Amino acid sequence: MKFVFPLKKGKKPSYIIDSNKSEKVLLKNKNYILIRRFSSKDDKRRLICAPYFAARTDFNRIGIENHINYIYRPNGELTNDEIWGISALFNSSLFDTYFRTFNGNTQVGASELKHIKMPPMEKILLIGQKISKLTSLQQNEIDNITNNILLGDLYAENRRSTNNTSKTRVA
């Protein structure tokens, strides 16, 4: 869950010139959640996204490639907690599994993303606050935080254990 720019890959340039000619394809530099649009059948995940924070660059406008979907607030700015929270949700195993249940192909289109039921904003903000405090973003940490906040602390006794007080997490 990391945005890297400029990405040094191949001979393709990483920049677009901000001019009258390119202004139709450029976006205002503001906070976005970037989501990969295509995945292969062999990928472990369909939903892969990264937070983009406008304050981390000095540009007035940015160009986003066509193979990237993005989430934004049309008449305003997404807060840092909203960016972290929504990014964590889309990167969670829970959302990836949910997405795969109603989308059988490898494309992640804007219309499919719009159909995903989102949790209440309070929970998104709480997830964002917890995720933003992490020093490294590991999948198990993202999953633990999102599952605990969205599903609560659901526990079931492990009846196979000789220790009656041991518990296992149900998620």
C-alpha positions as CSV (number, residue, x, y, z in Angstrom):
1,M,0.0,0.0,0.0
2,K,2.6,2.5,-1.2
3,F,2.7,5.1,-3.9
4,V,6.0,5.4,-5.6
5,F,6.8,8.3,-7.9
6,P,8.7,8.5,-10.2
7,L,8.7,4.9,-10.9
8,K,11.8,4.0,-12.9
9,K,10.6,1.3,-15.2
10,G,11.6,0.8,-18.8
11,K,12.1,3.7,-21.2
12,K,8.6,5.2,-20.8
13,P,8.7,8.7,-19.3
14,S,7.2,9.2,-15.9
15,Y,6.1,12.7,-16.4
16,I,3.5,14.6,-18.5
17,I,4.0,18.3,-19.4
18,D,1.4,20.5,-17.9
19,S,0.3,22.6,-20.9
20,N,-2.8,23.7,-22.8
21,K,-2.5,20.6,-24.9
22,S,-2.4,18.2,-21.9
23,E,-4.9,20.0,-19.6
24,K,-7.8,17.8,-20.7
25,V,-6.1,14.7,-19.3
26,L,-4.7,16.2,-16.1
27,L,-6.4,16.3,-12.7
28,K,-6.1,18.7,-9.9
29,N,-3.4,17.7,-7.4
30,K,-5.5,16.6,-4.4
31,N,-5.8,13.5,-2.3
32,Y,-6.7,10.3,-4.2
33,I,-6.9,6.6,-3.6
34,L,-5.4,4.9,-6.6
35,I,-6.7,1.4,-7.5
36,R,-5.1,-0.9,-10.1
37,R,-7.7,-1.6,-12.8
38,F,-6.3,-4.9,-14.2
39,S,-5.0,-8.0,-12.6
40,S,-3.9,-11.4,-13.9
41,K,-5.6,-14.7,-13.1
42,D,-2.5,-15.7,-11.2
43,D,-2.5,-12.6,-8.9
44,K,-3.4,-13.4,-5.3
45,R,-5.4,-10.2,-5.0
46,R,-7.8,-8.3,-7.2
47,L,-8.0,-5.1,-5.2
48,I,-4.6,-3.4,-5.0
49,C,-4.6,0.3,-4.1
50,A,-2.4,3.0,-2.7
51,P,-3.0,6.3,-1.0
52,Y,-1.9,9.5,-2.9
53,F,-1.4,12.5,-0.7
54,A,-1.3,15.8,-2.6
55,A,0.9,17.5,0.0
56,R,3.8,15.1,-0.8
57,T,4.3,16.7,-4.3
58,D,4.7,20.2,-5.6
59,F,2.5,19.9,-8.7
60,N,-0.7,21.8,-9.4
61,R,-2.0,19.1,-11.6
62,I,-1.2,15.4,-12.0
63,G,-1.7,12.8,-14.7
64,I,-3.0,9.3,-13.8
65,E,-2.6,6.5,-16.3
66,N,-5.6,4.9,-17.9
67,H,-5.1,1.6,-16.2
68,I,-5.6,3.2,-12.7
69,N,-9.0,3.9,-11.1
70,Y,-9.1,6.6,-8.5
71,I,-11.4,7.6,-5.6
72,Y,-11.8,11.3,-4.7
73,R,-14.1,13.8,-3.2
74,P,-15.6,15.8,-6.1
75,N,-16.3,19.1,-4.2
76,G,-13.6,18.9,-1.6
77,E,-10.7,17.0,-0.2
78,L,-10.4,13.6,1.4
79,T,-8.8,13.8,4.8
80,N,-5.7,11.8,5.6
81,D,-7.7,9.5,7.9
82,E,-10.3,8.9,5.1
83,I,-7.4,8.2,2.6
84,W,-5.7,5.7,5.0
85,G,-9.0,4.1,6.0
86,I,-10.4,3.6,2.5
87,S,-7.0,2.4,1.2
88,A,-6.8,-0.1,4.0
89,L,-10.3,-1.4,3.3
90,F,-9.6,-2.0,-0.3
91,N,-6.3,-3.6,0.5
92,S,-7.9,-5.9,3.1
93,S,-8.4,-9.6,2.5
94,L,-12.0,-9.1,3.6
95,F,-12.8,-6.6,0.8
96,D,-10.8,-8.6,-1.7
97,T,-12.8,-11.7,-1.0
98,Y,-16.1,-9.7,-1.0
99,F,-15.1,-8.2,-4.4
100,R,-14.3,-11.6,-5.9
101,T,-17.7,-13.0,-4.9
102,F,-19.6,-10.7,-7.3
103,N,-16.8,-10.0,-9.9
104,G,-15.6,-13.1,-11.7
105,N,-13.2,-11.4,-14.1
106,T,-9.8,-9.9,-13.6
107,Q,-10.8,-6.3,-14.3
108,V,-11.6,-3.8,-11.5
109,G,-13.9,-1.3,-13.1
110,A,-15.3,1.9,-11.7
111,S,-18.9,0.5,-11.8
112,E,-17.9,-2.5,-9.8
113,L,-16.1,-0.3,-7.2
114,K,-19.3,1.8,-6.9
115,H,-21.3,-1.3,-6.0
116,I,-19.1,-2.1,-3.0
117,K,-21.0,-1.4,0.2
118,M,-18.9,0.8,2.5
119,P,-19.0,0.8,6.3
120,P,-20.0,3.9,8.2
121,M,-17.6,6.8,8.0
122,E,-16.8,6.6,11.7
123,K,-15.4,3.1,11.2
124,I,-13.4,4.2,8.1
125,L,-11.9,7.1,10.1
126,L,-11.0,4.8,13.0
127,I,-9.3,2.3,10.6
128,G,-7.5,5.3,9.0
129,Q,-6.3,6.6,12.4
130,K,-4.9,3.2,13.3
131,I,-3.3,2.4,9.9
132,S,-1.6,5.8,9.7
133,K,0.2,5.1,13.0
134,L,1.9,1.9,11.7
135,T,5.5,2.1,10.7
136,S,5.3,-0.7,8.1
137,L,2.1,-1.8,6.4
138,Q,2.0,-5.6,6.5
139,Q,-1.1,-7.5,5.1
140,N,-1.7,-9.2,8.5
141,E,-1.7,-5.8,10.3
142,I,-4.2,-4.3,7.7
143,D,-6.4,-7.4,8.1
144,N,-6.3,-7.4,11.9
145,I,-7.2,-3.7,12.1
146,T,-10.0,-3.8,9.5
147,N,-11.5,-7.1,10.8
148,N,-11.4,-5.9,14.5
149,I,-13.2,-2.6,13.6
150,L,-15.7,-4.0,11.1
151,L,-16.4,-7.4,12.6
152,G,-15.7,-6.7,16.3
153,D,-13.8,-9.0,18.5
154,L,-15.5,-12.3,17.6
155,Y,-14.0,-15.2,19.4
156,A,-14.9,-18.9,19.7
157,E,-13.5,-21.4,22.1
158,N,-11.0,-23.8,20.7
159,R,-12.5,-27.0,21.9
160,R,-9.6,-29.2,20.7
161,S,-7.2,-27.5,23.1
162,T,-6.5,-29.0,26.5
163,N,-6.5,-25.4,27.8
164,N,-10.1,-24.3,28.2
165,T,-9.1,-20.6,28.3
166,S,-7.5,-20.6,24.9
167,K,-9.4,-18.8,22.2
168,T,-9.2,-18.6,18.4
169,R,-10.1,-15.7,16.3
170,V,-13.1,-16.1,13.9
171,A,-13.0,-13.8,11.0
